Amino acid sequence: MKLLNYTSIRYLLFAALLLFISIPAFYFVLNRIFIHSIDNDLYQQAIEIPIHQPVIKTERDLNLWRILDNDLEIVKADSIKFHKKPFTQKSKPIGEDEPEDFRILQKRINILGQDYIVQIKSSMIEQEDLIQTILIFQLSLFCLLLLGAVVINYFINKKVWQPFYKNLEFLKNFKLESTISEPGENGKIQEFQQLNYSVHQLAVSVRNAYLSQKEFTENASHELQTPLSVLKFKLELLLQDNELTAEQSLLIDDMYQVIAQMERLNKNLLLLSKIENHQFAFDESFEVNAAILEIKNELLFMAEAKFQEIKINSGIATIYLNGNKQLFKTMIKNLLRNAIQHSKKDAIIHIEIHKNKIVFENPGKPLSLTKDKLFTRFSKSENVKGNGLGLAIAKSIATLHNLQLHYSYKNNNHLFQIDI
C-alpha cells in the first residue's frame, strides 16, 4: 500500500468514526435544547391561566374556553393522573390521521367550586423537522469539508513527499558500477534535505568501498597468480632434470600439486568475490538443457575414470533462463563435479530436468557436514580433495539468478535440487 493511500485511509476512518459519534450526540443535544425551550413556553402559558379564571362564571364559559384554545385540555382532576413536570405524549391533532409527539404540562385549578387539571400542549413536529433539517445540513457540510480536506491533503502530501519518492527511486535504480550524480533540489522540508544528503553520502561511501574492494581483490589475485605461475614454471624445469632421484621427483610433484591447488583456490576466491560484488551481466537468455549437456560432456572423463555413468532425463520441452550463461554452467559444473567426487565406482549419476526444478542425484554415504554448513566457504567432508568453495560458489550463483538450491539425503542418495 502506498504511503499517501495509507494516511488517507486513516484520515477517512477517523472522520467516519467522528461522524458516527457526533451525529447522535448532536441530535441529543439539539433535542434537549428544543425540549427545554418548549417547556419554558409551557410554564409561561401556565402562569397566565389564573388570569382567565375570574372570567369563567358558568359551564358554558368553560366549554367556550376549551373550544377557543386548541392547545388546552381541561378535564376533571379525578379522571387522569397528575404529573408535576412536563412530559411527552403521542396524540392525534384535529384533522390529522397520524399521531404526533406533544409536550404536555399539567396544572391544577379550581373552577366553579370543582377541581380541574389543565393540560397545556405544544406540538414537537416543527422542532423535529428543524432538527432533521439541521442534521442533514450538518452531515452535508461535514462530508463536503471531509472531502475537501482529503483532496487538499492528498495533493499537499504528494508535493511534500516528492523528495522522498525521488530518493526511493534513486535507491531502487542504484548500481555499484554506475557513477553517482550530485543531489538535486529537495524542497524546503529540512528533514527531506537531511535525508537526501544522507542517502547521497551513503551511496558514495558504498560505491567507494565497492571499488576499493574490487581493486584490492583483482590486485591481490594478480599478485598471487604471478609468483604461483613462476613457481610452477620453475618446478616444471626441475622435473625435466634427468639427474633427479625418484624421491626428489615425488617431492617436486607434490609441491607442483600444492601450487596448482593454490592457483585454483585463488581463481575460485576471485570468482566468488566477483559474484558477490555483482560484476557479471545478467541480460542473457540461454537454453538450460543445452548448458547441462555441455557440462556433462566436459566432465565425462572424470566419471569414466571411476567407471561411472551420467544419465540426463529431460522429458519436457526446452527450458530457457535469463541471466549469465557462463555462471550458470559454472554452477552446474560444480554440482556435477561434487556428485562425481562423492560417488563410488560404477555409480550412476542422475540429472532430472523438470519444468520447475533440476535435480542432481547420486548414491553415497551420508555427509559428515550439517546442512547449514554445506554451502559455506571451505566446508568439505573428510578425505575429499578440493578447497571447499565449489558448493559455496554454486549457492551464490543460484541466489544471483533468483533460484533456490537445496540439499537432502534420501534412500542412500544425495540430492541437490535447483528450484527454477
N, C-alpha and C positions, 0 to 999 in steps of 0.2 A: 504494500500500500504506500502511495506517495505521501510525503510529509504534509503537503497542503490539504490533501483529502483527509488525512488523519486528524489534523487540527480542526478542519471544517466540520467533520462528523461530530467531534467532541462539542463544538460550539452548538450545533443543532440539537444534540441530545440534551445539553444543559438548558437550552432555550425551551425545548419541548417539556422538560421536567418543570421548569419555572412556570410555563404557561399552564400546565396541568394543575399545579398547586395554586397559582394566582387567580384563575377564573372562579373556582368555588369560593375562595376566600373573599374575592372582590364582590361576588354575588351576596355572600352572607353579610358583609359589612354594609353594602347598599340597602339590603333588605331591612337590616336593623335600623338604619338611619331613617328610611321611609316609614317604618312602623312607629318609630319614636315621634316623627312629625305628625302622623295621623293621630296618635294618642294625645298629643298636645292639643290638636284641634278638637278632639272629642271632649277633653277636660274643659276646654274653653266654652264649648256648647253646653256642657253640664252646668257650668257656673251661671249661664244665662237662663236656665229653666225656671228657677224661682221667680224670675221677673214676670213670667207668664201665668203663674199660679193664681194671683188675685183676679185675673180676668175670667177664670173658669168658675161659672156660677151654677151651671146645670150640666146634666149628662149630654145635652145637645152641644154645649160648648166643648166638652171633652172630645166628642166624636169629630167635631169640626177641626179641632186641633190635630187629631190623628190624620184627617184627610189632607189638610193643608201641608203638613210636613211629612214627606215620604221617608225621611231619614229617622223618624221617630216611631217607636212602637211602645204603646202604653198598655200594660197588662196588669192584672191583679197580682199582688205580691205573693199570694199563696199558690199561684199557678205555675211558676217557674223557679228555678234555682238562682239565687243571687250570687254574683261574682263581684268582689271588691275591685279587682283590677281589670283592665281591658283584655279581651280575648278575641281569637279569630274563629269564625264560624262560616260554613258554607250555607248559602241560601239563594233562592231564585228571585232575581229582581222582577218587578212588574213588567210583563210583556216579553220576558226572556224565557227560553226553554232550558238553557244550561245554567247550573248553579255557579255562583261566583263566591270568591272569598270576601268576607266583610269583617271589618274590625269593629267590635261592639264594646260600648261602655255602659254599664248599668248604674242607675241612680234611684234611690228610694224617695218617694214623695207622698204627701197626704193631700188628697183632693176630695172635697165634699165629705169629709169625715171617714174616708176609706184609704187604706194603704195601697199604693201602686208602685210598680217598677217601670221606670222609663228606660228603654234601650235606645241608645244613640248609635246609629250605624254609619259606617263610611266604607264605600267600595274600595277594594285594593286592586281592581283590574287596571286602572290607569297607572298606578305605581309599578305593577308587574310589567306592563307594556314598556314603561320608561326604563326599568331595569334591564329588560331584554334588549331594548334598543342600545342602551349604553354598553352592555356586554358585547353585542355584535360589533359595535363601533370600536370598542377596545381591542377585541380579537383581531379585527381587520387591521387596525393601526399597528398592533403588536406584530402581526405577520409581515406587514409591509416594512416595519423597522428591522425585523429579523432578516428578511430577505435582503434589504439594503445593506445591513451590517455584514452578512455573509459575502455578498458580492464585493463590497468595498474591501473587506478583509482579505478576500481571495486575491484581488488584483494588487493590493498593497504588499501582501506577503510574497506574491510572485515576484514583484520587483525587488523587495528587500532581500529575499533568499537567492536572487540571481547569482551573486558571487559564490554562494555555497555550491550551487549546481555547476558553476564553472570549475571550481576546484575538484568536484566529484568527477566531472568529465575529464579533467586533466589526469586524475589518478587512474581512471579506467583506461585511458589511452597511453599511460606512461610506460615506456620501454627503456630498459637499461642502456641499450645500444644507441638510443636516439639522443640528440642534443636537447638541452632544456632551454627554452626561451625565457626571457625576462618576464616577471609577473606583470599583468596589466592592471588597469584601474579596478578597484573593488568597492566603489561607492563610498558612502560616508559612515557606514557602520564600523565602529572601531574593532569589534570582535571579529568581523569578517576580514578586516585588513590584517589583523594579527594571524588569523587562520591562513590566509593566503601567503603571508610571509613565511610562516612555519612550514607549510606544505612545500613551498618552493625550496626552502633551505634543506628540508629533509630529503627531497628528491635529488638535490645537488650532492648531498652527503652520501646518499645511497649509490648514486652513479659513480662518484669518485672512488668509493670503496670497491665497487664492482670493477672499475677499470684498473685499480691498483692490484686487486686480487687476480684479475685476468692476466695482467702484465707479469706479476710475480710467478703465477703458475706456468705461463709459457716460458719465461726466462729460466725458472728452476728446472723445468723439463728439458729445455735445450741444454742447459749447463750440465745436467746429469747425463743426458744422452751422449754428449761429445766424449767425455772420458770413458764411458762404458764402451762406446764404439772403438776407441783407441785400444782399450784393454782386450777386447775381442780380437782385434786385428793382431795385436802382439802375441796373444795366445795361439792364434792360428799359425803364425810364423814359427812359434816354438814347436807346435805339433808336427811341423814339416821337417824338424831337425832329426836326422837319422841316428844321431848318437844318443838320443833319449832312451832311457831304460823303460821297461814296461810299467814299472811303478810310477816313474815320473810322468809318463803319458797319461796314466789314470788320474793322477793328481791335477794335471793341467786340464784334462777333460772335465773333471769335477768343477774346477774353477770356471771353465767355459760355460757349463750349465748354470752355475750360480749367477754369472753375469747375464746370461740370456734371460734368466728368470727376473733379474732386476730390470732388464730392459722392458719386459712385458709388464712388470709392475708399474714402471714409470709411465708407459703408454696408457695403461688402464686407469691410473690415477688422473692423468691428463684428460682422458676421455670422460671420466666421471665428473671432473671439475667443469668441463665444458657443458656437459649435460645439465648439471645443477645450475649453471650460470646462463642457461638458455642461449647458447651460442650457435645453435643449429636452426636452420629454416624448417618450418613445418607447413609448407604450402604445396606439397606434392601428393598426387593421388597415385596409388600403386596397387598392384594385384597381390593379395596375401598368399594365395595358393602358389603362384609362381615364385615368390620370395622364399617360401618354405622349401620348395623343391630345389632351389638353387643352394640353399644351406645344406640340405641333405646330401647333394652331390659333392659339396666341398668337404664334408666330414665323413664321407663314406669310407675313406681309407682308415680312419680311426676305428670305426665299427668293424670293418673287415679284419683289422689286426687282432681283434678279440673274438672273431668269428660270430659277430652279432649281425642282426638283421633290422633294418629300419623300414617300417611299414607306415605309409600315409593313407588314411581313409578320409576321402572327401566326397561325400555323396550328395552334395548340394551344388548350387550354381557358384560361379566365381565370386569371391568376396573382394571388395575394394576398401581401402582405408585412406584417410587424409593425414599426412604427417611427413615424416622423414624416412624414406625407404631404407637408407643405409643404417640408420639407428635401429629400425625395426628388424632388419636382418641380423644386426649385432645381438639383439635380444634373443632372437630365435637360435642363433649360433651358440650363445651361452647356455641356453636351456638344453639344447640337444647335446652339446659337449658334456654338460653336467650329467645328463642321462646316460651317456656312453661310459663316463668315468665311474659312475656308481652302479653299473650293471655288470654282472658276472659274464663269463664267456658263454657263447651260444645263446645269449638272451635275445629276446625280440622286443624292440622299442616301438611303441605305437604313437603315432601323431594323429589325433582325431580333429578334423576341421568341421565345425558346425557353423550355423548361421550367426550365432551369438557368442561363440566361445571356441578356443583352441586348447586341446588337452594333450600334454606330453605324459605318457605312462611307461614306466619301466620297472621290472622286478628288482628287488634288492632288500637288504636288511634295513631295519629302522635306523634312522639317523640318531647320532648322539647329541645333536643340537636340538634345542627347542624351537618352536615355530617363530617366536618373537625375535630370535637371534639369526634365523636362517638368511634373512635378506640384509643383515647388517654387514658392514665392511670387515674384511679379514676374518670372517667366521667360516670355518670349514671343519669337516669331520676328520677324525684321526686317520693317519695312513693314506691321506688323499693328497695328491700333488696339486699345486696351484697356489694362488695368492689370496684366495678368499674374496675376490672382488666380482666374480662373474655374475652371481645372483644379485648382488647389490646394484650392479650396472643394469641388469635386466629389469629390476624393480623400478629404478629411476626412469628408464626408457618407457616402461609401461605407464607410469604416472604422467609423463610428459604427453603421451598420446591419449590421456583420459581413459586408460584401460586398467582393469583390476587384475593383479597377479596373485593367485592363491596357491597354497601347498596343502596337500593332505596325504595320508598314508592309509591305504585300504587293501585288505586281502594280499599282504606282502608286496604291494606295488606302490611306488612313489608316483604321485600325480601333481603336476604343475598345470594349473588352469588359468588361461587368459580370458577374461570376460570382455567381449567387444561391445 
